[in-house]
Amino acid sequence: MSGFRPEDLNSIERAPTSPAALTHGLWEVLSNSIVTKAKVDSYNWETGEYRVVLQGTLDLEGTKFESP
């Protein structure tokens, strides 16, 4: 794995961001997780606006000896 650290999680909250940058950040989180799930929290049929909630557990085995 690429050594994704819990401290890197806030990087996906930067706004505004391009869809490509967000895709990359989410891929890093998901590919370095041992459990993941997604829930469509809401969707507005009139505007197309949506809210998706991701929940998971990061694989910390690769980073357990690093200090925060």
PyMOL Python script that loads the backbone (N, CA, C, O; Angstrom):
from pymol import cmd

cmd.read_pdbstr("""\
ATOM      1  N   MET A   1       0.834  -1.187   0.000  1.00  0.00           N
ATOM      2  CA  MET A   1       0.000   0.000   0.000  1.00  0.00           C
ATOM      3  C   MET A   1       0.880   1.253   0.000  1.00  0.00           C
ATOM      4  O   MET A   1       2.087   1.177   0.230  1.00  0.00           O
ATOM      5  N   SER A   2       0.273   2.374  -0.254  1.00  0.00           N
ATOM      6  CA  SER A   2       1.026   3.610  -0.410  1.00  0.00           C
ATOM      7  C   SER A   2       1.338   4.294   0.908  1.00  0.00           C
ATOM      8  O   SER A   2       1.967   5.352   0.895  1.00  0.00           O
ATOM      9  N   GLY A   3       0.936   3.750   2.032  1.00  0.00           N
ATOM     10  CA  GLY A   3       1.218   4.373   3.308  1.00  0.00           C
ATOM     11  C   GLY A   3       0.282   5.510   3.639  1.00  0.00           C
ATOM     12  O   GLY A   3       0.711   6.526   4.187  1.00  0.00           O
ATOM     13  N   PHE A   4      -0.977   5.359   3.321  1.00  0.00           N
ATOM     14  CA  PHE A   4      -1.972   6.374   3.656  1.00  0.00           C
ATOM     15  C   PHE A   4      -2.063   6.483   5.165  1.00  0.00           C
ATOM     16  O   PHE A   4      -2.177   5.470   5.854  1.00  0.00           O
ATOM     17  N   ARG A   5      -2.014   7.693   5.685  1.00  0.00           N
ATOM     18  CA  ARG A   5      -2.043   7.920   7.121  1.00  0.00           C
ATOM     19  C   ARG A   5      -3.379   8.542   7.529  1.00  0.00           C
ATOM     20  O   ARG A   5      -4.002   9.242   6.730  1.00  0.00           O
ATOM     21  N   PRO A   6      -3.824   8.296   8.760  1.00  0.00           N
ATOM     22  CA  PRO A   6      -5.067   8.919   9.228  1.00  0.00           C
ATOM     23  C   PRO A   6      -5.046  10.443   9.090  1.00  0.00           C
ATOM     24  O   PRO A   6      -6.088  11.062   8.870  1.00  0.00           O
ATOM     25  N   GLU A   7      -3.863  11.048   9.220  1.00  0.00           N
ATOM     26  CA  GLU A   7      -3.746  12.503   9.091  1.00  0.00           C
ATOM     27  C   GLU A   7      -4.089  12.976   7.680  1.00  0.00           C
ATOM     28  O   GLU A   7      -4.423  14.144   7.479  1.00  0.00           O
ATOM     29  N   ASP A   8      -4.007  12.072   6.704  1.00  0.00           N
ATOM     30  CA  ASP A   8      -4.302  12.424   5.321  1.00  0.00           C
ATOM     31  C   ASP A   8      -5.801  12.517   5.037  1.00  0.00           C
ATOM     32  O   ASP A   8      -6.197  12.983   3.969  1.00  0.00           O
ATOM     33  N   LEU A   9      -6.627  12.083   5.969  1.00  0.00           N
ATOM     34  CA  LEU A   9      -8.073  12.089   5.739  1.00  0.00           C
ATOM     35  C   LEU A   9      -8.614  13.485   5.445  1.00  0.00           C
ATOM     36  O   LEU A   9      -9.512  13.638   4.617  1.00  0.00           O
ATOM     37  N   ASN A  10      -8.080  14.496   6.112  1.00  0.00           N
ATOM     38  CA  ASN A  10      -8.617  15.841   5.892  1.00  0.00           C
ATOM     39  C   ASN A  10      -8.342  16.361   4.488  1.00  0.00           C
ATOM     40  O   ASN A  10      -8.939  17.353   4.070  1.00  0.00           O
ATOM     41  N   SER A  11      -7.454  15.708   3.758  1.00  0.00           N
ATOM     42  CA  SER A  11      -7.164  16.162   2.399  1.00  0.00           C
ATOM     43  C   SER A  11      -8.360  15.977   1.465  1.00  0.00           C
ATOM     44  O   SER A  11      -8.459  16.676   0.456  1.00  0.00           O
ATOM     45  N   ILE A  12      -9.266  15.055   1.778  1.00  0.00           N
ATOM     46  CA  ILE A  12     -10.425  14.866   0.903  1.00  0.00           C
ATOM     47  C   ILE A  12     -11.531  15.877   1.184  1.00  0.00           C
ATOM     48  O   ILE A  12     -12.510  15.945   0.441  1.00  0.00           O
ATOM     49  N   GLU A  13     -11.384  16.667   2.255  1.00  0.00           N
ATOM     50  CA  GLU A  13     -12.396  17.676   2.577  1.00  0.00           C
ATOM     51  C   GLU A  13     -12.116  19.029   1.955  1.00  0.00           C
ATOM     52  O   GLU A  13     -12.938  19.937   2.071  1.00  0.00           O
ATOM     53  N   ARG A  14     -10.999  19.185   1.309  1.00  0.00           N
ATOM     54  CA  ARG A  14     -10.674  20.480   0.708  1.00  0.00           C
ATOM     55  C   ARG A  14     -11.702  20.851  -0.341  1.00  0.00           C
ATOM     56  O   ARG A  14     -12.027  20.062  -1.228  1.00  0.00           O
ATOM     57  N   ALA A  15     -12.200  22.052  -0.221  1.00  0.00           N
ATOM     58  CA  ALA A  15     -13.206  22.509  -1.180  1.00  0.00           C
ATOM     59  C   ALA A  15     -12.824  23.909  -1.633  1.00  0.00           C
ATOM     60  O   ALA A  15     -12.325  24.683  -0.816  1.00  0.00           O
ATOM     61  N   PRO A  16     -13.027  24.261  -2.855  1.00  0.00           N
ATOM     62  CA  PRO A  16     -13.513  23.386  -3.920  1.00  0.00           C
ATOM     63  C   PRO A  16     -12.380  22.510  -4.442  1.00  0.00           C
ATOM     64  O   PRO A  16     -11.202  22.845  -4.313  1.00  0.00           O
ATOM     65  N   THR A  17     -12.753  21.411  -5.019  1.00  0.00           N
ATOM     66  CA  THR A  17     -11.777  20.517  -5.626  1.00  0.00           C
ATOM     67  C   THR A  17     -12.356  19.948  -6.909  1.00  0.00           C
ATOM     68  O   THR A  17     -13.573  19.919  -7.096  1.00  0.00           O
ATOM     69  N   SER A  18     -11.497  19.510  -7.768  1.00  0.00           N
ATOM     70  CA  SER A  18     -11.969  18.933  -9.025  1.00  0.00           C
ATOM     71  C   SER A  18     -12.467  17.508  -8.770  1.00  0.00           C
ATOM     72  O   SER A  18     -12.027  16.861  -7.820  1.00  0.00           O
ATOM     73  N   PRO A  19     -13.371  17.020  -9.605  1.00  0.00           N
ATOM     74  CA  PRO A  19     -13.803  15.629  -9.467  1.00  0.00           C
ATOM     75  C   PRO A  19     -12.622  14.652  -9.545  1.00  0.00           C
ATOM     76  O   PRO A  19     -12.617  13.631  -8.858  1.00  0.00           O
ATOM     77  N   ALA A  20     -11.636  14.961 -10.371  1.00  0.00           N
ATOM     78  CA  ALA A  20     -10.475  14.072 -10.495  1.00  0.00           C
ATOM     79  C   ALA A  20      -9.675  14.024  -9.191  1.00  0.00           C
ATOM     80  O   ALA A  20      -9.243  12.952  -8.767  1.00  0.00           O
ATOM     81  N   ALA A  21      -9.479  15.172  -8.563  1.00  0.00           N
ATOM     82  CA  ALA A  21      -8.727  15.211  -7.305  1.00  0.00           C
ATOM     83  C   ALA A  21      -9.490  14.489  -6.203  1.00  0.00           C
ATOM     84  O   ALA A  21      -8.894  13.765  -5.406  1.00  0.00           O
ATOM     85  N   LEU A  22     -10.799  14.681  -6.155  1.00  0.00           N
ATOM     86  CA  LEU A  22     -11.610  14.002  -5.148  1.00  0.00           C
ATOM     87  C   LEU A  22     -11.612  12.493  -5.387  1.00  0.00           C
ATOM     88  O   LEU A  22     -11.534  11.712  -4.439  1.00  0.00           O
ATOM     89  N   THR A  23     -11.698  12.090  -6.640  1.00  0.00           N
ATOM     90  CA  THR A  23     -11.651  10.663  -6.980  1.00  0.00           C
ATOM     91  C   THR A  23     -10.343  10.052  -6.489  1.00  0.00           C
ATOM     92  O   THR A  23     -10.341   8.967  -5.906  1.00  0.00           O
ATOM     93  N   HIS A  24      -9.244  10.738  -6.721  1.00  0.00           N
ATOM     94  CA  HIS A  24      -7.939  10.243  -6.283  1.00  0.00           C
ATOM     95  C   HIS A  24      -7.892  10.109  -4.758  1.00  0.00           C
ATOM     96  O   HIS A  24      -7.439   9.090  -4.235  1.00  0.00           O
ATOM     97  N   GLY A  25      -8.360  11.140  -4.048  1.00  0.00           N
ATOM     98  CA  GLY A  25      -8.349  11.106  -2.588  1.00  0.00           C
ATOM     99  C   GLY A  25      -9.220   9.990  -2.026  1.00  0.00           C
ATOM    100  O   GLY A  25      -8.823   9.288  -1.096  1.00  0.00           O
ATOM    101  N   LEU A  26     -10.400   9.834  -2.593  1.00  0.00           N
ATOM    102  CA  LEU A  26     -11.287   8.767  -2.138  1.00  0.00           C
ATOM    103  C   LEU A  26     -10.712   7.396  -2.454  1.00  0.00           C
ATOM    104  O   LEU A  26     -10.833   6.468  -1.654  1.00  0.00           O
ATOM    105  N   TRP A  27     -10.086   7.264  -3.619  1.00  0.00           N
ATOM    106  CA  TRP A  27      -9.456   5.992  -3.965  1.00  0.00           C
ATOM    107  C   TRP A  27      -8.378   5.635  -2.941  1.00  0.00           C
ATOM    108  O   TRP A  27      -8.271   4.478  -2.534  1.00  0.00           O
ATOM    109  N   GLU A  28      -7.584   6.612  -2.525  1.00  0.00           N
ATOM    110  CA  GLU A  28      -6.551   6.366  -1.528  1.00  0.00           C
ATOM    111  C   GLU A  28      -7.159   5.872  -0.218  1.00  0.00           C
ATOM    112  O   GLU A  28      -6.658   4.924   0.388  1.00  0.00           O
ATOM    113  N   VAL A  29      -8.233   6.514   0.213  1.00  0.00           N
ATOM    114  CA  VAL A  29      -8.897   6.098   1.455  1.00  0.00           C
ATOM    115  C   VAL A  29      -9.459   4.686   1.312  1.00  0.00           C
ATOM    116  O   VAL A  29      -9.206   3.827   2.156  1.00  0.00           O
ATOM    117  N   LEU A  30     -10.216   4.448   0.252  1.00  0.00           N
ATOM    118  CA  LEU A  30     -10.871   3.153   0.074  1.00  0.00           C
ATOM    119  C   LEU A  30      -9.876   2.021  -0.132  1.00  0.00           C
ATOM    120  O   LEU A  30     -10.058   0.934   0.416  1.00  0.00           O
ATOM    121  N   SER A  31      -8.836   2.258  -0.907  1.00  0.00           N
ATOM    122  CA  SER A  31      -7.881   1.190  -1.183  1.00  0.00           C
ATOM    123  C   SER A  31      -6.978   0.890   0.010  1.00  0.00           C
ATOM    124  O   SER A  31      -6.304  -0.140   0.028  1.00  0.00           O
ATOM    125  N   ASN A  32      -6.955   1.766   0.994  1.00  0.00           N
ATOM    126  CA  ASN A  32      -6.175   1.537   2.207  1.00  0.00           C
ATOM    127  C   ASN A  32      -7.068   1.220   3.396  1.00  0.00           C
ATOM    128  O   ASN A  32      -6.671   1.414   4.545  1.00  0.00           O
ATOM    129  N   SER A  33      -8.259   0.739   3.124  1.00  0.00           N
ATOM    130  CA  SER A  33      -9.211   0.363   4.166  1.00  0.00           C
ATOM    131  C   SER A  33      -9.432  -1.140   4.151  1.00  0.00           C
ATOM    132  O   SER A  33      -9.326  -1.791   3.111  1.00  0.00           O
ATOM    133  N   ILE A  34      -9.739  -1.675   5.318  1.00  0.00           N
ATOM    134  CA  ILE A  34     -10.027  -3.112   5.389  1.00  0.00           C
ATOM    135  C   ILE A  34     -11.522  -3.374   5.382  1.00  0.00           C
ATOM    136  O   ILE A  34     -11.951  -4.483   5.063  1.00  0.00           O
ATOM    137  N   VAL A  35     -12.325  -2.375   5.728  1.00  0.00           N
ATOM    138  CA  VAL A  35     -13.783  -2.470   5.701  1.00  0.00           C
ATOM    139  C   VAL A  35     -14.317  -1.138   5.176  1.00  0.00           C
ATOM    140  O   VAL A  35     -13.864  -0.078   5.607  1.00  0.00           O
ATOM    141  N   THR A  36     -15.260  -1.183   4.264  1.00  0.00           N
ATOM    142  CA  THR A  36     -15.877   0.046   3.765  1.00  0.00           C
ATOM    143  C   THR A  36     -17.358  -0.181   3.502  1.00  0.00           C
ATOM    144  O   THR A  36     -17.793  -1.298   3.222  1.00  0.00           O
ATOM    145  N   LYS A  37     -18.118   0.899   3.598  1.00  0.00           N
ATOM    146  CA  LYS A  37     -19.512   0.868   3.165  1.00  0.00           C
ATOM    147  C   LYS A  37     -19.921   2.279   2.801  1.00  0.00           C
ATOM    148  O   LYS A  37     -19.359   3.255   3.298  1.00  0.00           O
ATOM    149  N   ALA A  38     -20.906   2.370   1.931  1.00  0.00           N
ATOM    150  CA  ALA A  38     -21.406   3.662   1.480  1.00  0.00           C
ATOM    151  C   ALA A  38     -22.921   3.689   1.641  1.00  0.00           C
ATOM    152  O   ALA A  38     -23.597   2.668   1.512  1.00  0.00           O
ATOM    153  N   LYS A  39     -23.434   4.881   1.926  1.00  0.00           N
ATOM    154  CA  LYS A  39     -24.874   5.062   2.063  1.00  0.00           C
ATOM    155  C   LYS A  39     -25.268   6.338   1.324  1.00  0.00           C
ATOM    156  O   LYS A  39     -24.670   7.394   1.533  1.00  0.00           O
ATOM    157  N   VAL A  40     -26.267   6.235   0.467  1.00  0.00           N
ATOM    158  CA  VAL A  40     -26.808   7.435  -0.162  1.00  0.00           C
ATOM    159  C   VAL A  40     -27.732   8.060   0.872  1.00  0.00           C
ATOM    160  O   VAL A  40     -28.822   7.555   1.142  1.00  0.00           O
ATOM    161  N   ASP A  41     -27.279   9.166   1.444  1.00  0.00           N
ATOM    162  CA  ASP A  41     -28.004   9.825   2.526  1.00  0.00           C
ATOM    163  C   ASP A  41     -29.188  10.615   1.996  1.00  0.00           C
ATOM    164  O   ASP A  41     -30.249  10.645   2.619  1.00  0.00           O
ATOM    165  N   SER A  42     -29.010  11.248   0.859  1.00  0.00           N
ATOM    166  CA  SER A  42     -30.113  12.010   0.274  1.00  0.00           C
ATOM    167  C   SER A  42     -29.872  12.229  -1.204  1.00  0.00           C
ATOM    168  O   SER A  42     -28.738  12.200  -1.684  1.00  0.00           O
ATOM    169  N   TYR A  43     -30.966  12.449  -1.912  1.00  0.00           N
ATOM    170  CA  TYR A  43     -30.899  12.780  -3.331  1.00  0.00           C
ATOM    171  C   TYR A  43     -32.079  13.677  -3.668  1.00  0.00           C
ATOM    172  O   TYR A  43     -33.221  13.369  -3.327  1.00  0.00           O
ATOM    173  N   ASN A  44     -31.794  14.805  -4.352  1.00  0.00           N
ATOM    174  CA  ASN A  44     -32.830  15.727  -4.762  1.00  0.00           C
ATOM    175  C   ASN A  44     -33.117  15.498  -6.244  1.00  0.00           C
ATOM    176  O   ASN A  44     -32.287  15.812  -7.097  1.00  0.00           O
ATOM    177  N   TRP A  45     -34.276  14.957  -6.541  1.00  0.00           N
ATOM    178  CA  TRP A  45     -34.641  14.629  -7.917  1.00  0.00           C
ATOM    179  C   TRP A  45     -34.781  15.865  -8.796  1.00  0.00           C
ATOM    180  O   TRP A  45     -34.613  15.777 -10.012  1.00  0.00           O
ATOM    181  N   GLU A  46     -35.081  17.001  -8.208  1.00  0.00           N
ATOM    182  CA  GLU A  46     -35.253  18.235  -8.986  1.00  0.00           C
ATOM    183  C   GLU A  46     -33.922  18.868  -9.389  1.00  0.00           C
ATOM    184  O   GLU A  46     -33.778  19.355 -10.510  1.00  0.00           O
ATOM    185  N   THR A  47     -32.948  18.860  -8.472  1.00  0.00           N
ATOM    186  CA  THR A  47     -31.681  19.544  -8.743  1.00  0.00           C
ATOM    187  C   THR A  47     -30.526  18.596  -9.069  1.00  0.00           C
ATOM    188  O   THR A  47     -29.511  19.028  -9.616  1.00  0.00           O
ATOM    189  N   GLY A  48     -30.668  17.319  -8.742  1.00  0.00           N
ATOM    190  CA  GLY A  48     -29.586  16.362  -8.957  1.00  0.00           C
ATOM    191  C   GLY A  48     -28.561  16.354  -7.836  1.00  0.00           C
ATOM    192  O   GLY A  48     -27.579  15.614  -7.896  1.00  0.00           O
ATOM    193  N   GLU A  49     -28.781  17.170  -6.818  1.00  0.00           N
ATOM    194  CA  GLU A  49     -27.849  17.218  -5.696  1.00  0.00           C
ATOM    195  C   GLU A  49     -27.978  15.943  -4.867  1.00  0.00           C
ATOM    196  O   GLU A  49     -29.078  15.431  -4.657  1.00  0.00           O
ATOM    197  N   TYR A  50     -26.838  15.441  -4.402  1.00  0.00           N
ATOM    198  CA  TYR A  50     -26.844  14.212  -3.619  1.00  0.00           C
ATOM    199  C   TYR A  50     -25.878  14.324  -2.447  1.00  0.00           C
ATOM    200  O   TYR A  50     -25.016  15.201  -2.410  1.00  0.00           O
ATOM    201  N   ARG A  51     -26.043  13.425  -1.505  1.00  0.00           N
ATOM    202  CA  ARG A  51     -25.139  13.320  -0.356  1.00  0.00           C
ATOM    203  C   ARG A  51     -24.865  11.841  -0.136  1.00  0.00           C
ATOM    204  O   ARG A  51     -25.787  11.047   0.054  1.00  0.00           O
ATOM    205  N   VAL A  52     -23.579  11.478  -0.165  1.00  0.00           N
ATOM    206  CA  VAL A  52     -23.155  10.099   0.046  1.00  0.00           C
ATOM    207  C   VAL A  52     -22.250  10.079   1.276  1.00  0.00           C
ATOM    208  O   VAL A  52     -21.343  10.901   1.401  1.00  0.00           O
ATOM    209  N   VAL A  53     -22.499   9.148   2.169  1.00  0.00           N
ATOM    210  CA  VAL A  53     -21.706   9.000   3.382  1.00  0.00           C
ATOM    211  C   VAL A  53     -20.877   7.726   3.261  1.00  0.00           C
ATOM    212  O   VAL A  53     -21.411   6.649   2.998  1.00  0.00           O
ATOM    213  N   LEU A  54     -19.566   7.860   3.457  1.00  0.00           N
ATOM    214  CA  LEU A  54     -18.664   6.711   3.451  1.00  0.00           C
ATOM    215  C   LEU A  54     -18.247   6.410   4.881  1.00  0.00           C
ATOM    216  O   LEU A  54     -18.001   7.318   5.675  1.00  0.00           O
ATOM    217  N   GLN A  55     -18.172   5.133   5.196  1.00  0.00           N
ATOM    218  CA  GLN A  55     -17.721   4.723   6.516  1.00  0.00           C
ATOM    219  C   GLN A  55     -16.801   3.536   6.346  1.00  0.00           C
ATOM    220  O   GLN A  55     -17.064   2.663   5.519  1.00  0.00           O
ATOM    221  N   GLY A  56     -15.736   3.490   7.107  1.00  0.00           N
ATOM    222  CA  GLY A  56     -14.822   2.375   6.975  1.00  0.00           C
ATOM    223  C   GLY A  56     -13.794   2.334   8.077  1.00  0.00           C
ATOM    224  O   GLY A  56     -13.825   3.122   9.022  1.00  0.00           O
ATOM    225  N   THR A  57     -12.880   1.392   7.929  1.00  0.00           N
ATOM    226  CA  THR A  57     -11.785   1.215   8.868  1.00  0.00           C
ATOM    227  C   THR A  57     -10.484   1.177   8.073  1.00  0.00           C
ATOM    228  O   THR A  57     -10.287   0.319   7.212  1.00  0.00           O
ATOM    229  N   LEU A  58      -9.596   2.132   8.381  1.00  0.00           N
ATOM    230  CA  LEU A  58      -8.308   2.161   7.703  1.00  0.00           C
ATOM    231  C   LEU A  58      -7.448   0.990   8.147  1.00  0.00           C
ATOM    232  O   LEU A  58      -7.504   0.567   9.301  1.00  0.00           O
ATOM    233  N   ASP A  59      -6.655   0.474   7.223  1.00  0.00           N
ATOM    234  CA  ASP A  59      -5.683  -0.562   7.526  1.00  0.00           C
ATOM    235  C   ASP A  59      -4.464   0.140   8.116  1.00  0.00           C
ATOM    236  O   ASP A  59      -3.680   0.744   7.384  1.00  0.00           O
ATOM    237  N   LEU A  60      -4.305   0.065   9.414  1.00  0.00           N
ATOM    238  CA  LEU A  60      -3.222   0.773  10.091  1.00  0.00           C
ATOM    239  C   LEU A  60      -1.979  -0.083  10.289  1.00  0.00           C
ATOM    240  O   LEU A  60      -1.007   0.385  10.880  1.00  0.00           O
ATOM    241  N   GLU A  61      -1.983  -1.308   9.819  1.00  0.00           N
ATOM    242  CA  GLU A  61      -0.826  -2.191   9.996  1.00  0.00           C
ATOM    243  C   GLU A  61       0.445  -1.579   9.427  1.00  0.00           C
ATOM    244  O   GLU A  61       1.508  -1.705  10.035  1.00  0.00           O
ATOM    245  N   GLY A  62       0.362  -0.935   8.300  1.00  0.00           N
ATOM    246  CA  GLY A  62       1.540  -0.335   7.675  1.00  0.00           C
ATOM    247  C   GLY A  62       2.020   0.915   8.370  1.00  0.00           C
ATOM    248  O   GLY A  62       3.158   1.335   8.162  1.00  0.00           O
ATOM    249  N   THR A  63       1.172   1.527   9.199  1.00  0.00           N
ATOM    250  CA  THR A  63       1.538   2.799   9.834  1.00  0.00           C
ATOM    251  C   THR A  63       1.561   2.721  11.355  1.00  0.00           C
ATOM    252  O   THR A  63       1.701   3.749  12.016  1.00  0.00           O
ATOM    253  N   LYS A  64       1.427   1.523  11.925  1.00  0.00           N
ATOM    254  CA  LYS A  64       1.298   1.445  13.381  1.00  0.00           C
ATOM    255  C   LYS A  64       2.560   1.842  14.135  1.00  0.00           C
ATOM    256  O   LYS A  64       2.491   2.133  15.329  1.00  0.00           O
ATOM    257  N   PHE A  65       3.713   1.862  13.463  1.00  0.00           N
ATOM    258  CA  PHE A  65       4.950   2.236  14.141  1.00  0.00           C
ATOM    259  C   PHE A  65       5.318   3.695  13.907  1.00  0.00           C
ATOM    260  O   PHE A  65       6.320   4.171  14.440  1.00  0.00           O
ATOM    261  N   GLU A  66       4.528   4.407  13.122  1.00  0.00           N
ATOM    262  CA  GLU A  66       4.781   5.822  12.876  1.00  0.00           C
ATOM    263  C   GLU A  66       4.071   6.643  13.929  1.00  0.00           C
ATOM    264  O   GLU A  66       2.951   6.317  14.324  1.00  0.00           O
ATOM    265  N   SER A  67       4.707   7.699  14.386  1.00  0.00           N
ATOM    266  CA  SER A  67       4.043   8.568  15.358  1.00  0.00           C
ATOM    267  C   SER A  67       3.225   9.620  14.622  1.00  0.00           C
ATOM    268  O   SER A  67       3.621  10.069  13.547  1.00  0.00           O
ATOM    269  N   PRO A  68       2.093  10.016  15.185  1.00  0.00           N
ATOM    270  CA  PRO A  68       1.236  11.014  14.511  1.00  0.00           C
ATOM    271  C   PRO A  68       1.863  12.383  14.465  1.00  0.00           C
ATOM    272  O   PRO A  68       1.265  13.319  13.933  1.00  0.00           O
TER     273      PRO A  68
END
""", "prot")
cmd.dss("prot")
cmd.show_as("cartoon", "prot")
cmd.util.cbc("prot")
cmd.orient("prot")
